Amino acid sequence: MADLYADTGEKRWLELSYRFEHAAVMDPLKRQEDHLAGLHGNTNVPKAIASADRYAYTGNAADGTAARFFWERVVNHHTFATGGHGKDEYWRKPDELSAIIDGRTAESCNIYNMLKLTRRLFALEPEAKYAEFHERALFNHVLGSIDPNDGATCYMVPVGRGVRREYANMQRSFTCCVGSGMESHALHGDGIYYQSGDTLWINLFAPSTAEWSAAGVRLETETTFPEGEFVLITLDVKAPRVFTLAIRRPSWAGDGFEVKVNGRPGVATLPKPGSYVEIERTWKSGDVVGLVLPKALHLQPAPDNPRRAASRSS
């Protein structure tokens, strides 16, 4: 309904969208109250996506509050180290994760929709926290949800001890996670780059190209990440042009993080981890940006039990 309003400009569709809103779920979020425990995950994430879309079209503050608060609570209080959430498809109490890590956790559809919401929120408010979650969920859950041998996808990507992944029989099973699973793996490139005005954001480090047609700019990213720590970004510019490259410095990239332009360091002030290196200059064809992304092994404990933790190399 909100999309129809945006396409036609007819307010009857906007008014109808509020008739379909699930007030029992969305009104507490507008008041910044977390009542997610006991709710079905994938039934409710799309409601927050709709609020984010309607906020983009109308600027309605309550819609924006609901979408942002929902994202913050799910990511920071209901989510495992992999970026997944939920047990047996349902949310449990916030910050009480240690007792629910075993069993059927982290339904893939939930991550598919959480990444939709994450990309929408970044497009509205380009903050590093959205890119941080996108990276975590993409590399740990989404990429781990497909069998590279035959393309079978997972209903769950469980996070517990001694678990195995449930790869679907793609010819005989069609759960929601088979459908969204196929789409998820067509979206790996969605959200690597964003552009607004004279700024181009680079959020994820994956071998890729970006065509910024309006500016006459093409970028090619080469990287050994996640196994390695080196990134090269090569620019092809139709004519020399001033713009800003905003390159994410991951929160896990601490001492040893480095950025060079054409082999020269010191081209930009390095911000704290979890923010953006902004390089404004006149770019020309053949310019190369090199990054070093140092990684280290660390533990991420459950919020309610420091003795139950996941180990991550990052």
C-alpha positions in Angstrom: 0.0 0.0 0.0 2.8 2.4 0.9 4.6 1.6 -2.4 1.4 2.3 -4.3 1.1 5.6 -2.6 4.7 6.4 -3.6 4.1 5.3 -7.2 0.8 7.1 -7.7 0.8 10.0 -5.2 -2.8 9.0 -4.2 -3.3 9.3 -0.4 -6.0 6.7 -0.3 -3.2 4.0 -0.6 -1.3 5.6 2.3 -4.4 5.7 4.4 -5.1 2.1 3.6 -1.6 1.1 4.6 -2.4 2.2 8.2 -5.5 0.0 8.1 -3.3 -3.0 7.5 -0.7 -2.1 10.2 -0.5 -4.6 13.1 -0.9 -2.1 15.9 -0.4 -4.7 18.7 3.2 -5.2 17.4 4.0 -1.7 16.0 2.6 0.6 18.6 4.9 -0.6 21.4 7.9 -0.2 19.0 6.8 3.4 18.3 6.9 3.9 22.1 10.4 2.2 22.1 9.2 -0.8 24.1 10.5 -4.2 23.5 7.7 -6.8 23.6 9.2 -9.1 21.1 9.6 -12.2 23.4 7.2 -14.9 22.3 6.6 -13.4 18.8 7.3 -15.3 15.6 10.4 -13.8 14.0 9.8 -13.9 10.3 6.2 -12.9 10.6 7.2 -9.6 12.2 10.4 -8.4 10.6 8.5 -7.5 7.4 6.3 -5.2 9.5 9.4 -3.1 10.4 10.5 -3.1 6.8 7.1 -1.6 5.9 7.5 1.1 8.5 10.9 2.0 7.2 9.5 2.2 3.7 6.6 4.4 4.7 9.0 6.6 6.7 11.1 7.1 3.6 8.0 8.1 1.6 6.3 10.3 4.2 8.8 11.3 6.9 6.4 10.0 9.5 8.5 10.1 12.7 6.6 7.3 14.4 7.3 5.0 11.5 11.0 5.9 11.6 11.1 5.3 15.4 9.5 1.9 15.1 11.8 0.7 12.4 15.0 1.9 14.1 14.0 0.7 17.5 13.0 -2.7 16.2 16.4 -3.1 14.4 18.4 -1.9 17.5 16.6 -4.4 19.8 16.8 -7.4 17.5 20.5 -6.8 16.6 21.8 -5.8 20.0 19.5 -7.8 22.4 18.1 -10.8 20.5 20.9 -11.8 18.1 23.6 -14.5 18.3 27.3 -14.0 17.3 26.5 -15.1 13.7 23.9 -12.4 13.1 21.0 -14.9 13.4 18.3 -14.9 16.0 15.4 -16.9 17.5 14.9 -20.5 18.6 12.3 -22.6 16.9 11.4 -19.5 14.9 10.5 -17.4 17.9 12.2 -14.6 19.9 12.8 -15.2 23.6 13.6 -12.7 26.3 16.1 -10.0 25.4 19.7 -10.6 26.5 18.9 -14.1 27.7 20.6 -16.2 25.0 22.8 -18.7 26.8 20.0 -21.2 27.5 18.6 -21.2 23.9 21.7 -21.6 21.8 21.2 -25.4 21.3 18.5 -26.8 19.1 16.9 -25.2 16.1 18.1 -21.7 16.1 18.6 -18.9 13.6 16.0 -19.4 10.9 17.4 -18.2 7.5 14.3 -16.2 6.5 14.8 -14.0 9.5 18.2 -13.0 8.3 17.0 -12.5 4.7 14.5 -10.0 6.0 16.7 -8.4 8.6 19.2 -7.6 5.9 16.4 -6.1 3.8 15.6 -3.8 6.8 19.3 -3.1 7.4 19.9 -2.0 3.8 16.9 0.3 3.9 17.9 1.9 7.1 21.5 2.5 5.9 20.1 4.1 2.7 18.1 6.5 4.9 20.8 7.0 7.6 24.3 5.9 6.4 25.7 4.8 9.8 28.4 2.2 10.2 26.4 0.1 12.6 24.1 -1.1 9.8 27.1 -2.1 7.7 28.7 -3.9 10.6 25.6 -6.0 11.1 25.3 -6.6 7.3 28.8 -8.0 7.2 28.3 -10.2 10.2 25.1 -11.7 9.0 26.2 -12.1 5.4 29.5 -13.8 6.0 28.5 -15.9 9.0 24.9 -16.8 8.3 24.0 -16.3 4.6 27.1 -17.6 3.1 27.0 -20.6 5.5 23.4 -21.4 4.5 24.1 -22.9 1.1 25.8 -26.2 0.2 28.3 -25.1 -2.5 28.2 -28.6 -4.0 24.6 -28.6 -5.1 23.0 -25.2 -4.1 20.8 -26.7 -1.3 19.8 -24.1 1.2 19.2 -24.2 5.0 16.1 -23.7 6.9 18.2 -23.1 10.0 21.9 -22.3 10.5 22.1 -23.4 14.1 24.6 -21.8 16.5 24.7 -24.4 19.2 27.0 -27.2 20.2 27.3 -30.4 18.2 24.6 -29.3 15.7 24.3 -30.0 12.0 22.8 -27.9 9.3 19.5 -28.8 7.7 20.0 -28.6 4.0 16.7 -28.9 2.1 16.0 -31.4 -0.7 15.5 -28.7 -3.3 13.3 -30.9 -5.5 10.9 -32.1 -2.8 10.9 -29.5 -0.1 9.8 -25.9 -0.3 9.9 -24.2 3.0 9.9 -20.4 3.1 13.7 -20.6 3.7 14.1 -22.5 0.4 12.5 -19.6 -1.4 14.2 -16.8 0.4 17.4 -18.9 0.5 17.5 -18.8 -3.3 16.9 -15.1 -3.4 19.5 -14.4 -0.6 22.3 -15.8 -2.8 21.3 -13.6 -5.6 21.7 -10.5 -3.3 25.3 -10.9 -2.2 26.2 -7.7 -4.1 23.3 -5.7 -2.7 24.6 -3.2 -0.2 28.3 -3.4 -1.0 28.2 0.2 -2.4 25.9 3.2 -1.8 26.0 6.6 -3.4 24.5 10.0 -2.5 25.5 13.3 -3.9 29.3 13.3 -4.2 29.9 10.5 -1.8 30.4 6.8 -2.6 30.3 4.5 0.4 32.1 1.1 0.4 30.5 -1.0 3.1 31.6 -4.6 2.4 34.9 -6.1 1.2 34.1 -8.6 -1.6 35.4 -9.0 -5.1 33.1 -6.8 -7.1 32.6 -3.9 -9.4 30.5 -0.8 -9.1 29.2 1.3 -12.0 28.5 4.9 -10.9 27.1 5.9 -14.2 25.9 9.4 -13.3 29.5 10.3 -12.3 31.3 8.4 -15.0 33.1 6.3 -12.4 33.8 2.6 -12.3 35.4 0.9 -9.3 36.8 -2.6 -9.1 37.5 -4.2 -5.7 39.9 -7.1 -5.3 40.4 -8.7 -1.9 41.5 -11.8 -0.1 39.0 -11.1 2.7 37.8 -13.0 4.7 40.7 -15.4 4.6 43.3 -12.6 4.0 43.5 -9.0 5.0 44.3 -7.0 1.8 42.0 -4.9 -0.3 42.7 -3.1 -3.6 40.2 -0.6 -5.1 41.0 0.5 -8.6 39.2 3.5 -10.2 38.3 4.1 -13.8 37.1 7.7 -14.3 35.9 9.2 -17.6 37.2 12.6 -16.6 39.0 13.7 -13.4 36.4 14.3 -10.8 36.2 15.5 -7.2 34.2 13.2 -4.9 34.5 11.4 -1.5 35.2 7.8 -1.0 33.8 6.7 2.4 35.4 3.4 3.2 34.3 1.5 6.3 36.9 0.8 8.9 35.4 -2.3 10.6 35.0 -2.3 14.3 37.3 -5.3 14.4 40.1 -3.6 12.4 42.3 -2.2 15.2 46.1 -1.7 15.3 47.7 -2.2 11.9 44.7 -0.9 9.9 46.1 1.1 7.0 44.9 3.0 4.0 47.0 4.1 1.0 46.3 5.9 -2.2 48.6 5.0 -5.1 51.0 3.5 -2.5 51.2 6.6 -0.3 50.0 6.5 3.3 48.6 9.4 5.2 46.0 10.4 2.6 43.3 10.7 5.2 42.8 10.9 8.9 42.1 7.4 10.2 38.9 7.4 12.3 38.2 5.1 15.2 37.1 1.5 14.4 33.5 1.2 13.4 33.4 4.3 11.3 34.4 5.6 7.8 37.6 6.8 6.3 36.6 9.7 4.1 39.0 10.5 1.2 38.0 13.6 -0.8 40.2 14.3 -3.7 40.2 14.7 -7.5 40.1 11.1 -8.6 41.4 10.0 -12.0 41.7 6.7 -13.9 44.3 4.4 -12.5 44.1 5.6 -8.9 44.3 2.7 -6.5 43.3 2.6 -2.9 44.9 -0.1 -0.8 43.7 -1.3 2.6 45.1 -3.6 5.3 42.4 -5.1 7.5 44.2 -6.8 10.4 42.2 -9.6 12.2 42.6 -11.2 15.6 40.9 -14.1 17.4 38.5 -13.1 20.2 35.5 -14.3 22.1 32.0 -13.0 22.0 30.2 -14.2 25.2 26.5 -14.5 25.6 25.1 -11.4 27.4 23.8 -13.4 30.3 26.7 -16.0 30.7 30.3 -15.0 30.1 31.3 -18.7 30.2 29.3 -19.5 27.0 30.9 -17.8 24.1 31.5 -17.9 20.4 35.1 -17.5 19.0 35.5 -15.3 16.0 38.5 -14.5 13.8 38.1 -10.8 13.0 
